[in-house]
Amino acid sequence: MAKCAICSKGAHFGNSVSHSHRRSNKIWSANVKSVKVNVNGASKKMYVCTSCLRSGFVERV
């Protein structure tokens, strides 16, 4: 499972509840992309969530 390298956002777990209130396991995946980023002048490939990309915490190559 991919996890954001900046804010360490990952998957969330919980229950999916049907209309009859039966519960089953559910996973909510974070919106994590594999992008090339500029780290100390060198390009590096890492997993970054889209909220960190929009906020400008990393610089895309």
mmCIF file of the N, C-alpha and C atoms, coordinates in Angstrom:
data_MODEL
# 
_entry.id   MODEL 
# 
loop_
_atom_site.group_PDB 
_atom_site.id 
_atom_site.type_symbol 
_atom_site.label_atom_id 
_atom_site.label_alt_id 
_atom_site.label_comp_id 
_atom_site.label_asym_id 
_atom_site.label_entity_id 
_atom_site.label_seq_id 
_atom_site.pdbx_PDB_ins_code 
_atom_site.Cartn_x 
_atom_site.Cartn_y 
_atom_site.Cartn_z 
_atom_site.occupancy 
_atom_site.B_iso_or_equiv 
_atom_site.pdbx_formal_charge 
_atom_site.auth_seq_id 
_atom_site.auth_comp_id 
_atom_site.auth_asym_id 
_atom_site.auth_atom_id 
_atom_site.pdbx_PDB_model_num 
ATOM 1   N N  . MET A 1 1  ? 0.839   -1.175 0.000   1.00 0.00 ? 1  MET A N  1 
ATOM 2   C CA . MET A 1 1  ? 0.000   0.000  0.000   1.00 0.00 ? 1  MET A CA 1 
ATOM 3   C C  . MET A 1 1  ? 0.885   1.241  0.000   1.00 0.00 ? 1  MET A C  1 
ATOM 4   N N  . ALA A 1 2  ? 0.576   2.160  -0.888  1.00 0.00 ? 2  ALA A N  1 
ATOM 5   C CA . ALA A 1 2  ? 1.360   3.387  -0.999  1.00 0.00 ? 2  ALA A CA 1 
ATOM 6   C C  . ALA A 1 2  ? 1.020   4.342  0.143   1.00 0.00 ? 2  ALA A C  1 
ATOM 7   N N  . LYS A 1 3  ? 2.032   5.020  0.613   1.00 0.00 ? 3  LYS A N  1 
ATOM 8   C CA . LYS A 1 3  ? 1.877   5.994  1.686   1.00 0.00 ? 3  LYS A CA 1 
ATOM 9   C C  . LYS A 1 3  ? 2.617   7.255  1.274   1.00 0.00 ? 3  LYS A C  1 
ATOM 10  N N  . CYS A 1 4  ? 2.070   8.409  1.603   1.00 0.00 ? 4  CYS A N  1 
ATOM 11  C CA . CYS A 1 4  ? 2.681   9.683  1.232   1.00 0.00 ? 4  CYS A CA 1 
ATOM 12  C C  . CYS A 1 4  ? 4.018   9.842  1.951   1.00 0.00 ? 4  CYS A C  1 
ATOM 13  N N  . ALA A 1 5  ? 5.058   10.194 1.188   1.00 0.00 ? 5  ALA A N  1 
ATOM 14  C CA . ALA A 1 5  ? 6.394   10.361 1.758   1.00 0.00 ? 5  ALA A CA 1 
ATOM 15  C C  . ALA A 1 5  ? 6.510   11.669 2.532   1.00 0.00 ? 5  ALA A C  1 
ATOM 16  N N  . ILE A 1 6  ? 5.601   12.610 2.317   1.00 0.00 ? 6  ILE A N  1 
ATOM 17  C CA . ILE A 1 6  ? 5.671   13.914 2.975   1.00 0.00 ? 6  ILE A CA 1 
ATOM 18  C C  . ILE A 1 6  ? 4.883   13.914 4.287   1.00 0.00 ? 6  ILE A C  1 
ATOM 19  N N  . CYS A 1 7  ? 3.604   13.579 4.216   1.00 0.00 ? 7  CYS A N  1 
ATOM 20  C CA . CYS A 1 7  ? 2.740   13.668 5.412   1.00 0.00 ? 7  CYS A CA 1 
ATOM 21  C C  . CYS A 1 7  ? 2.379   12.302 5.969   1.00 0.00 ? 7  CYS A C  1 
ATOM 22  N N  . SER A 1 8  ? 2.876   11.227 5.374   1.00 0.00 ? 8  SER A N  1 
ATOM 23  C CA . SER A 1 8  ? 2.622   9.829  5.756   1.00 0.00 ? 8  SER A CA 1 
ATOM 24  C C  . SER A 1 8  ? 1.131   9.488  5.815   1.00 0.00 ? 8  SER A C  1 
ATOM 25  N N  . LYS A 1 9  ? 0.354   10.072 4.908   1.00 0.00 ? 9  LYS A N  1 
ATOM 26  C CA . LYS A 1 9  ? -1.055  9.732  4.796   1.00 0.00 ? 9  LYS A CA 1 
ATOM 27  C C  . LYS A 1 9  ? -1.171  8.388  4.091   1.00 0.00 ? 9  LYS A C  1 
ATOM 28  N N  . GLY A 1 10 ? -1.990  7.484  4.619   1.00 0.00 ? 10 GLY A N  1 
ATOM 29  C CA . GLY A 1 10 ? -2.138  6.156  4.046   1.00 0.00 ? 10 GLY A CA 1 
ATOM 30  C C  . GLY A 1 10 ? -3.595  5.749  3.995   1.00 0.00 ? 10 GLY A C  1 
ATOM 31  N N  . ALA A 1 11 ? -3.844  4.463  4.108   1.00 0.00 ? 11 ALA A N  1 
ATOM 32  C CA . ALA A 1 11 ? -5.194  3.928  4.039   1.00 0.00 ? 11 ALA A CA 1 
ATOM 33  C C  . ALA A 1 11 ? -5.890  4.051  5.390   1.00 0.00 ? 11 ALA A C  1 
ATOM 34  N N  . HIS A 1 12 ? -7.215  4.200  5.335   1.00 0.00 ? 12 HIS A N  1 
ATOM 35  C CA . HIS A 1 12 ? -8.046  4.216  6.539   1.00 0.00 ? 12 HIS A CA 1 
ATOM 36  C C  . HIS A 1 12 ? -8.974  3.017  6.474   1.00 0.00 ? 12 HIS A C  1 
ATOM 37  N N  . PHE A 1 13 ? -9.201  2.402  7.609   1.00 0.00 ? 13 PHE A N  1 
ATOM 38  C CA . PHE A 1 13 ? -10.018 1.205  7.685   1.00 0.00 ? 13 PHE A CA 1 
ATOM 39  C C  . PHE A 1 13 ? -11.270 1.483  8.483   1.00 0.00 ? 13 PHE A C  1 
ATOM 40  N N  . GLY A 1 14 ? -12.348 0.790  8.128   1.00 0.00 ? 14 GLY A N  1 
ATOM 41  C CA . GLY A 1 14 ? -13.601 0.957  8.848   1.00 0.00 ? 14 GLY A CA 1 
ATOM 42  C C  . GLY A 1 14 ? -14.600 -0.091 8.408   1.00 0.00 ? 14 GLY A C  1 
ATOM 43  N N  . ASN A 1 15 ? -15.870 0.206  8.604   1.00 0.00 ? 15 ASN A N  1 
ATOM 44  C CA . ASN A 1 15 ? -16.945 -0.720 8.259   1.00 0.00 ? 15 ASN A CA 1 
ATOM 45  C C  . ASN A 1 15 ? -17.818 -0.125 7.173   1.00 0.00 ? 15 ASN A C  1 
ATOM 46  N N  . SER A 1 16 ? -18.196 -0.966 6.229   1.00 0.00 ? 16 SER A N  1 
ATOM 47  C CA . SER A 1 16 ? -19.204 -0.612 5.245   1.00 0.00 ? 16 SER A CA 1 
ATOM 48  C C  . SER A 1 16 ? -20.526 -1.125 5.779   1.00 0.00 ? 16 SER A C  1 
ATOM 49  N N  . VAL A 1 17 ? -21.493 -0.242 5.953   1.00 0.00 ? 17 VAL A N  1 
ATOM 50  C CA . VAL A 1 17 ? -22.761 -0.611 6.588   1.00 0.00 ? 17 VAL A CA 1 
ATOM 51  C C  . VAL A 1 17 ? -23.855 -0.595 5.530   1.00 0.00 ? 17 VAL A C  1 
ATOM 52  N N  . SER A 1 18 ? -24.533 -1.734 5.346   1.00 0.00 ? 18 SER A N  1 
ATOM 53  C CA . SER A 1 18 ? -25.590 -1.846 4.345   1.00 0.00 ? 18 SER A CA 1 
ATOM 54  C C  . SER A 1 18 ? -26.897 -1.255 4.889   1.00 0.00 ? 18 SER A C  1 
ATOM 55  N N  . HIS A 1 19 ? -27.916 -1.264 4.035   1.00 0.00 ? 19 HIS A N  1 
ATOM 56  C CA . HIS A 1 19 ? -29.228 -0.739 4.432   1.00 0.00 ? 19 HIS A CA 1 
ATOM 57  C C  . HIS A 1 19 ? -29.824 -1.550 5.581   1.00 0.00 ? 19 HIS A C  1 
ATOM 58  N N  . SER A 1 20 ? -29.572 -2.861 5.594   1.00 0.00 ? 20 SER A N  1 
ATOM 59  C CA . SER A 1 20 ? -30.072 -3.716 6.670   1.00 0.00 ? 20 SER A CA 1 
ATOM 60  C C  . SER A 1 20 ? -29.131 -3.719 7.878   1.00 0.00 ? 20 SER A C  1 
ATOM 61  N N  . HIS A 1 21 ? -28.134 -2.844 7.857   1.00 0.00 ? 21 HIS A N  1 
ATOM 62  C CA . HIS A 1 21 ? -27.178 -2.620 8.943   1.00 0.00 ? 21 HIS A CA 1 
ATOM 63  C C  . HIS A 1 21 ? -26.200 -3.778 9.141   1.00 0.00 ? 21 HIS A C  1 
ATOM 64  N N  . ARG A 1 22 ? -25.987 -4.571 8.091   1.00 0.00 ? 22 ARG A N  1 
ATOM 65  C CA . ARG A 1 22 ? -24.941 -5.597 8.148   1.00 0.00 ? 22 ARG A CA 1 
ATOM 66  C C  . ARG A 1 22 ? -23.613 -4.915 7.853   1.00 0.00 ? 22 ARG A C  1 
ATOM 67  N N  . ARG A 1 23 ? -22.574 -5.303 8.600   1.00 0.00 ? 23 ARG A N  1 
ATOM 68  C CA . ARG A 1 23 ? -21.276 -4.641 8.476   1.00 0.00 ? 23 ARG A CA 1 
ATOM 69  C C  . ARG A 1 23 ? -20.262 -5.550 7.791   1.00 0.00 ? 23 ARG A C  1 
ATOM 70  N N  . SER A 1 24 ? -19.467 -4.946 6.931   1.00 0.00 ? 24 SER A N  1 
ATOM 71  C CA . SER A 1 24 ? -18.343 -5.653 6.319   1.00 0.00 ? 24 SER A CA 1 
ATOM 72  C C  . SER A 1 24 ? -17.151 -4.691 6.289   1.00 0.00 ? 24 SER A C  1 
ATOM 73  N N  . ASN A 1 25 ? -15.965 -5.252 6.180   1.00 0.00 ? 25 ASN A N  1 
ATOM 74  C CA . ASN A 1 25 ? -14.760 -4.431 6.217   1.00 0.00 ? 25 ASN A CA 1 
ATOM 75  C C  . ASN A 1 25 ? -14.649 -3.574 4.968   1.00 0.00 ? 25 ASN A C  1 
ATOM 76  N N  . LYS A 1 26 ? -14.139 -2.361 5.146   1.00 0.00 ? 26 LYS A N  1 
ATOM 77  C CA . LYS A 1 26 ? -13.977 -1.425 4.049   1.00 0.00 ? 26 LYS A CA 1 
ATOM 78  C C  . LYS A 1 26 ? -12.650 -0.706 4.211   1.00 0.00 ? 26 LYS A C  1 
ATOM 79  N N  . ILE A 1 27 ? -12.033 -0.354 3.087   1.00 0.00 ? 27 ILE A N  1 
ATOM 80  C CA . ILE A 1 27 ? -10.770 0.375  3.108   1.00 0.00 ? 27 ILE A CA 1 
ATOM 81  C C  . ILE A 1 27 ? -10.938 1.634  2.257   1.00 0.00 ? 27 ILE A C  1 
ATOM 82  N N  . TRP A 1 28 ? -10.485 2.753  2.788   1.00 0.00 ? 28 TRP A N  1 
ATOM 83  C CA . TRP A 1 28 ? -10.464 4.011  2.062   1.00 0.00 ? 28 TRP A CA 1 
ATOM 84  C C  . TRP A 1 28 ? -9.004  4.316  1.730   1.00 0.00 ? 28 TRP A C  1 
ATOM 85  N N  . SER A 1 29 ? -8.680  4.292  0.452   1.00 0.00 ? 29 SER A N  1 
ATOM 86  C CA . SER A 1 29 ? -7.314  4.551  0.030   1.00 0.00 ? 29 SER A CA 1 
ATOM 87  C C  . SER A 1 29 ? -7.091  6.050  -0.137  1.00 0.00 ? 29 SER A C  1 
ATOM 88  N N  . ALA A 1 30 ? -5.919  6.516  0.279   1.00 0.00 ? 30 ALA A N  1 
ATOM 89  C CA . ALA A 1 30 ? -5.554  7.906  0.072   1.00 0.00 ? 30 ALA A CA 1 
ATOM 90  C C  . ALA A 1 30 ? -5.207  8.113  -1.392  1.00 0.00 ? 30 ALA A C  1 
ATOM 91  N N  . ASN A 1 31 ? -5.406  9.326  -1.885  1.00 0.00 ? 31 ASN A N  1 
ATOM 92  C CA . ASN A 1 31 ? -5.116  9.650  -3.285  1.00 0.00 ? 31 ASN A CA 1 
ATOM 93  C C  . ASN A 1 31 ? -3.626  9.927  -3.401  1.00 0.00 ? 31 ASN A C  1 
ATOM 94  N N  . VAL A 1 32 ? -2.842  8.857  -3.591  1.00 0.00 ? 32 VAL A N  1 
ATOM 95  C CA . VAL A 1 32 ? -1.384  8.942  -3.607  1.00 0.00 ? 32 VAL A CA 1 
ATOM 96  C C  . VAL A 1 32 ? -0.885  8.657  -5.011  1.00 0.00 ? 32 VAL A C  1 
ATOM 97  N N  . LYS A 1 33 ? -0.029  9.535  -5.527  1.00 0.00 ? 33 LYS A N  1 
ATOM 98  C CA . LYS A 1 33 ? 0.519   9.409  -6.871  1.00 0.00 ? 33 LYS A CA 1 
ATOM 99  C C  . LYS A 1 33 ? 2.013   9.158  -6.798  1.00 0.00 ? 33 LYS A C  1 
ATOM 100 N N  . SER A 1 34 ? 2.535   8.427  -7.780  1.00 0.00 ? 34 SER A N  1 
ATOM 101 C CA . SER A 1 34 ? 3.967   8.238  -7.923  1.00 0.00 ? 34 SER A CA 1 
ATOM 102 C C  . SER A 1 34 ? 4.475   9.342  -8.852  1.00 0.00 ? 34 SER A C  1 
ATOM 103 N N  . VAL A 1 35 ? 5.261   10.280 -8.311  1.00 0.00 ? 35 VAL A N  1 
ATOM 104 C CA . VAL A 1 35 ? 5.711   11.428 -9.086  1.00 0.00 ? 35 VAL A CA 1 
ATOM 105 C C  . VAL A 1 35 ? 7.217   11.587 -8.955  1.00 0.00 ? 35 VAL A C  1 
ATOM 106 N N  . LYS A 1 36 ? 7.816   12.251 -9.941  1.00 0.00 ? 36 LYS A N  1 
ATOM 107 C CA . LYS A 1 36 ? 9.219   12.628 -9.873  1.00 0.00 ? 36 LYS A CA 1 
ATOM 108 C C  . LYS A 1 36 ? 9.301   13.989 -9.211  1.00 0.00 ? 36 LYS A C  1 
ATOM 109 N N  . VAL A 1 37 ? 10.110  14.073 -8.154  1.00 0.00 ? 37 VAL A N  1 
ATOM 110 C CA . VAL A 1 37 ? 10.211  15.310 -7.383  1.00 0.00 ? 37 VAL A CA 1 
ATOM 111 C C  . VAL A 1 37 ? 11.658  15.769 -7.329  1.00 0.00 ? 37 VAL A C  1 
ATOM 112 N N  . ASN A 1 38 ? 11.831  17.056 -7.103  1.00 0.00 ? 38 ASN A N  1 
ATOM 113 C CA . ASN A 1 38 ? 13.150  17.646 -6.981  1.00 0.00 ? 38 ASN A CA 1 
ATOM 114 C C  . ASN A 1 38 ? 13.558  17.618 -5.509  1.00 0.00 ? 38 ASN A C  1 
ATOM 115 N N  . VAL A 1 39 ? 14.585  16.825 -5.171  1.00 0.00 ? 39 VAL A N  1 
ATOM 116 C CA . VAL A 1 39 ? 15.064  16.717 -3.792  1.00 0.00 ? 39 VAL A CA 1 
ATOM 117 C C  . VAL A 1 39 ? 16.543  17.088 -3.774  1.00 0.00 ? 39 VAL A C  1 
ATOM 118 N N  . ASN A 1 40 ? 16.865  18.217 -3.165  1.00 0.00 ? 40 ASN A N  1 
ATOM 119 C CA . ASN A 1 40 ? 18.249  18.714 -3.068  1.00 0.00 ? 40 ASN A CA 1 
ATOM 120 C C  . ASN A 1 40 ? 18.930  18.803 -4.434  1.00 0.00 ? 40 ASN A C  1 
ATOM 121 N N  . GLY A 1 41 ? 18.200  19.277 -5.430  1.00 0.00 ? 41 GLY A N  1 
ATOM 122 C CA . GLY A 1 41 ? 18.761  19.449 -6.759  1.00 0.00 ? 41 GLY A CA 1 
ATOM 123 C C  . GLY A 1 41 ? 18.738  18.214 -7.630  1.00 0.00 ? 41 GLY A C  1 
ATOM 124 N N  . ALA A 1 42 ? 18.425  17.045 -7.073  1.00 0.00 ? 42 ALA A N  1 
ATOM 125 C CA . ALA A 1 42 ? 18.363  15.806 -7.840  1.00 0.00 ? 42 ALA A CA 1 
ATOM 126 C C  . ALA A 1 42 ? 16.915  15.333 -7.936  1.00 0.00 ? 42 ALA A C  1 
ATOM 127 N N  . SER A 1 43 ? 16.587  14.691 -9.054  1.00 0.00 ? 43 SER A N  1 
ATOM 128 C CA . SER A 1 43 ? 15.226  14.181 -9.211  1.00 0.00 ? 43 SER A CA 1 
ATOM 129 C C  . SER A 1 43 ? 15.120  12.808 -8.558  1.00 0.00 ? 43 SER A C  1 
ATOM 130 N N  . LYS A 1 44 ? 14.004  12.595 -7.887  1.00 0.00 ? 44 LYS A N  1 
ATOM 131 C CA . LYS A 1 44 ? 13.765  11.341 -7.174  1.00 0.00 ? 44 LYS A CA 1 
ATOM 132 C C  . LYS A 1 44 ? 12.299  10.983 -7.331  1.00 0.00 ? 44 LYS A C  1 
ATOM 133 N N  . LYS A 1 45 ? 12.019  9.681  -7.493  1.00 0.00 ? 45 LYS A N  1 
ATOM 134 C CA . LYS A 1 45 ? 10.644  9.223  -7.631  1.00 0.00 ? 45 LYS A CA 1 
ATOM 135 C C  . LYS A 1 45 ? 10.121  8.819  -6.264  1.00 0.00 ? 45 LYS A C  1 
ATOM 136 N N  . MET A 1 46 ? 8.974   9.380  -5.870  1.00 0.00 ? 46 MET A N  1 
ATOM 137 C CA . MET A 1 46 ? 8.392   9.036  -4.573  1.00 0.00 ? 46 MET A CA 1 
ATOM 138 C C  . MET A 1 46 ? 6.874   9.149  -4.637  1.00 0.00 ? 46 MET A C  1 
ATOM 139 N N  . TYR A 1 47 ? 6.233   8.556  -3.651  1.00 0.00 ? 47 TYR A N  1 
ATOM 140 C CA . TYR A 1 47 ? 4.778   8.612  -3.540  1.00 0.00 ? 47 TYR A CA 1 
ATOM 141 C C  . TYR A 1 47 ? 4.375   9.850  -2.750  1.00 0.00 ? 47 TYR A C  1 
ATOM 142 N N  . VAL A 1 48 ? 3.521   10.686 -3.364  1.00 0.00 ? 48 VAL A N  1 
ATOM 143 C CA . VAL A 1 48 ? 3.078   11.930 -2.730  1.00 0.00 ? 48 VAL A CA 1 
ATOM 144 C C  . VAL A 1 48 ? 1.570   12.023 -2.900  1.00 0.00 ? 48 VAL A C  1 
ATOM 145 N N  . CYS A 1 49 ? 0.864   12.391 -1.832  1.00 0.00 ? 49 CYS A N  1 
ATOM 146 C CA . CYS A 1 49 ? -0.583  12.545 -1.925  1.00 0.00 ? 49 CYS A CA 1 
ATOM 147 C C  . CYS A 1 49 ? -0.908  13.848 -2.655  1.00 0.00 ? 49 CYS A C  1 
ATOM 148 N N  . THR A 1 50 ? -2.106  13.906 -3.208  1.00 0.00 ? 50 THR A N  1 
ATOM 149 C CA . THR A 1 50 ? -2.474  15.051 -4.035  1.00 0.00 ? 50 THR A CA 1 
ATOM 150 C C  . THR A 1 50 ? -2.640  16.322 -3.216  1.00 0.00 ? 50 THR A C  1 
ATOM 151 N N  . SER A 1 51 ? -2.964  16.205 -1.938  1.00 0.00 ? 51 SER A N  1 
ATOM 152 C CA . SER A 1 51 ? -3.077  17.411 -1.114  1.00 0.00 ? 51 SER A CA 1 
ATOM 153 C C  . SER A 1 51 ? -1.716  18.051 -0.893  1.00 0.00 ? 51 SER A C  1 
ATOM 154 N N  . CYS A 1 52 ? -0.654  17.240 -0.778  1.00 0.00 ? 52 CYS A N  1 
ATOM 155 C CA . CYS A 1 52 ? 0.700   17.783 -0.662  1.00 0.00 ? 52 CYS A CA 1 
ATOM 156 C C  . CYS A 1 52 ? 1.167   18.375 -1.988  1.00 0.00 ? 52 CYS A C  1 
ATOM 157 N N  . LEU A 1 53 ? 0.754   17.772 -3.106  1.00 0.00 ? 53 LEU A N  1 
ATOM 158 C CA . LEU A 1 53 ? 1.099   18.324 -4.405  1.00 0.00 ? 53 LEU A CA 1 
ATOM 159 C C  . LEU A 1 53 ? 0.452   19.685 -4.622  1.00 0.00 ? 53 LEU A C  1 
ATOM 160 N N  . ARG A 1 54 ? -0.834  19.809 -4.258  1.00 0.00 ? 54 ARG A N  1 
ATOM 161 C CA . ARG A 1 54 ? -1.546  21.070 -4.425  1.00 0.00 ? 54 ARG A CA 1 
ATOM 162 C C  . ARG A 1 54 ? -1.030  22.148 -3.488  1.00 0.00 ? 54 ARG A C  1 
ATOM 163 N N  . SER A 1 55 ? -0.611  21.739 -2.285  1.00 0.00 ? 55 SER A N  1 
ATOM 164 C CA . SER A 1 55 ? -0.130  22.712 -1.293  1.00 0.00 ? 55 SER A CA 1 
ATOM 165 C C  . SER A 1 55 ? 1.255   23.236 -1.639  1.00 0.00 ? 55 SER A C  1 
ATOM 166 N N  . GLY A 1 56 ? 1.984   22.543 -2.515  1.00 0.00 ? 56 GLY A N  1 
ATOM 167 C CA . GLY A 1 56 ? 3.298   23.001 -2.921  1.00 0.00 ? 56 GLY A CA 1 
ATOM 168 C C  . GLY A 1 56 ? 4.394   22.575 -1.968  1.00 0.00 ? 56 GLY A C  1 
ATOM 169 N N  . PHE A 1 57 ? 4.191   21.482 -1.242  1.00 0.00 ? 57 PHE A N  1 
ATOM 170 C CA . PHE A 1 57 ? 5.229   20.985 -0.330  1.00 0.00 ? 57 PHE A CA 1 
ATOM 171 C C  . PHE A 1 57 ? 6.390   20.373 -1.099  1.00 0.00 ? 57 PHE A C  1 
ATOM 172 N N  . VAL A 1 58 ? 6.140   19.905 -2.322  1.00 0.00 ? 58 VAL A N  1 
ATOM 173 C CA . VAL A 1 58 ? 7.187   19.322 -3.152  1.00 0.00 ? 58 VAL A CA 1 
ATOM 174 C C  . VAL A 1 58 ? 7.210   20.038 -4.493  1.00 0.00 ? 58 VAL A C  1 
ATOM 175 N N  . GLU A 1 59 ? 8.354   19.990 -5.166  1.00 0.00 ? 59 GLU A N  1 
ATOM 176 C CA . GLU A 1 59 ? 8.491   20.597 -6.485  1.00 0.00 ? 59 GLU A CA 1 
ATOM 177 C C  . GLU A 1 59 ? 8.613   19.481 -7.502  1.00 0.00 ? 59 GLU A C  1 
ATOM 178 N N  . ARG A 1 60 ? 7.675   19.433 -8.443  1.00 0.00 ? 60 ARG A N  1 
ATOM 179 C CA . ARG A 1 60 ? 7.667   18.403 -9.466  1.00 0.00 ? 60 ARG A CA 1 
ATOM 180 C C  . ARG A 1 60 ? 8.750   18.670 -10.505 1.00 0.00 ? 60 ARG A C  1 
ATOM 181 N N  . VAL A 1 61 ? 9.295   17.607 -11.080 1.00 0.00 ? 61 VAL A N  1 
ATOM 182 C CA . VAL A 1 61 ? 10.330  17.741 -12.121 1.00 0.00 ? 61 VAL A CA 1 
ATOM 183 C C  . VAL A 1 61 ? 9.670   17.663 -13.474 1.00 0.00 ? 61 VAL A C  1 
# 
